[in-house]
Amino acid sequence: MIIENKINELNDKYYSYLSAIEESLQKKELTDEFFLIDLKEFDNEVIKVLALYHPQGEFLREVVAFLKISSFLAKIKKSVKAFIKKYDFKNEKIDALYQNAISAITTLKLAAKSDSIEDAYSSIISYEKIADELYKELVLDVKEKENIDEILKALNIAKKLERISDSVKTIAKYMLFAKEGIDI
């Protein structure tokens, strides 16, 4: 069926984008693949599938999910880029947020590849909760510091990492919606 092939192509592109984001975050450098992520093109491909193939039922849910996911991939990409460019100091809480963000993205990527979002969803929710807690702890820690520039830089970077986990959770919800048709 043509629509299935088109959805598989979208899924492959989505997976490659997650892989490129994960690789850049792990290496703490912007890789060539990271720069090749073109979410406007991805949006256009999704819209073309909607317009030309008129998906119905489960196929429609999947295509709509890709359309919604795209904006959250853009947020993750932006946060990864900001983290890589600005994190040039050591902080235990930020390092923990960083590891948590990598784990969340890796879990999402593996779920996308193996079509097992139901199994991964609870782990992704846990990563998001951990990120929220780590961010709260960091806010309390930096209140004790005196250097305002250091405080703002730490909070800015921590917020970027926390947003990655938030966006991963939202993407997982859309993937679950696409697969199960549950209300999000």
N, C-alpha and C positions, 0 to 999 in steps of 0.2 A: 504494500500500500504506500503510495507516495507521501501521504501526510506523516506516516510513521518514520519514513526515511528523513523527512525534513526535521521532525522533532529530534531524531537521533543526531542529526547534524548540529542542531542547536545545543543539545546536551553535550556533545563532544567539544564544542567551542566553549561552553560554560565550564566544563572540566579543565580545559587547557588554560582558561583564565584563572581558575582557582589554583592550578599548579604553578603558574607564573607568579601569582601573588605570594603563595606559600614559599616558593624558592627565594624570592627577593627578601621576604621577611626573615627567613632562616639565615640567609647569607648577610643580612643587613647591608645589602647593596641593591641598587636598581639594575636588574638584569635586562638584557636585550628583549627577552620575552615579555618582561613587564611593560616595556615601552610599546610593544606590539598589541597590547590590549586595546581594542577599539570598541568601546561600549556603544557609541553612536551607530556604528555599523551593525552591531549585535541587535540593537533596538530596531533598526531598519529591516533586518532579516526576520525578526519576530513579526513585525507588522506585515511584511510581505507574505509570510506564511498565513497570517490571519486573513489577509485580503484575497490571496489567490487560491487557498485550499479549503477555506470555510470549515475549520475543524469543529467537531461536535463532541459533546460529552467529555470523556476523560482527555481526549486530545485537546479540546478547547481549554480545559483546566491547566494542562501542561504549558500550552502556549501563553496563556495569561500569566501563569506563574513566572515564566521566563521574562515577560515584559516587566513584572514587578521586581524581580530579582535584580535586574540590570542596574537600577538606581542604587541598590544596596552594595552591589559590587563596586560601583563608582565610589561610594563612601569608603569602602574598605581600601580601595586602591589609593585614594587621597590620604587616608590615615597612615597607611604603610609608607607612602612617600614622605610624609611629614616626619614620621618617626625616624626613618633612615637618615634624613637630612639633619635632624636636630638633636638626636640622642648621642651626645659625646661626653658623657660623664657616667659615673656609677651610682646606682641606687637600687637597693635590694628589692623594694616594692615594685619598681618599674621593671626590673629584671623578671620578677614573678609574673607581672602583667604581660610582659613580652612572651614568656613561655606559655602562658595561658592562651594568648591570642594564637600562637602557632598551633597549639593543641586543638583549639576550636576550629581553625581553618582546615587542619589535617583531617579531623573527624568529618567535617562537612564534605571535603573532597572525596574521602573514601566512601562516604554514603552516596555521593553523586555517582561514583564509578560503579558501585556494587548494587545500586538501587535499593539501599537498605536504610532509608531515612527514619523509618519507625524505630529501628534499633539505636540509631545514633542520636535521636532527638533528645532523650533524657540526658545524655552526656553533654550535649551542646547547651542545654538549659543549665546544667551544673557549671560549665565553664563561664557562662554569662553571670551567674550568681557569684562565683569566685571573683570574677573581674570587678563586679560592683563592690564586693567587700574589700578587695585590695585597694581599690580607688578610695574608698572611705577611710581606710587605715592611712593611706598616703596623705590625704587631706589633713588628718589629725597630726601626722608626723611633721609636715611642713609648717604647721602653725608655730612650731617651736623654733624655726629657723629665723634668722634676721635679714638675710640677703633677699630682697624682694625679687630681684632678677632670677635668682636660683629657684625661688618658690614658684614663680610664674612659669618658668621653663619646665620644671618637674611636673606641675599640674597640667600644663598643655600637652606634654608628651604622654602622661598617664591617661589623660582623657582620650587621646587618639587611640591608644591601645584598648581602652575600655569600650570605645565605640566599635572597634573591630568585633569584639565578642557580641555586642548588641546586634550588629548587622548580620553576623553569622546566625544568630538565633532567629532573626526575622526571615532570612533566606531559608532556613530550615523549616520554618512555619509554612512558607510558600511551597516548598518542596513536598511537605506533608499534605498540603491542600491539593496539589497537583495529583498526588498519588491516591489519596484517600477521599478527597472531596469534602473534608471536614471544614467546618466554619472556623475561620481564623479571626 
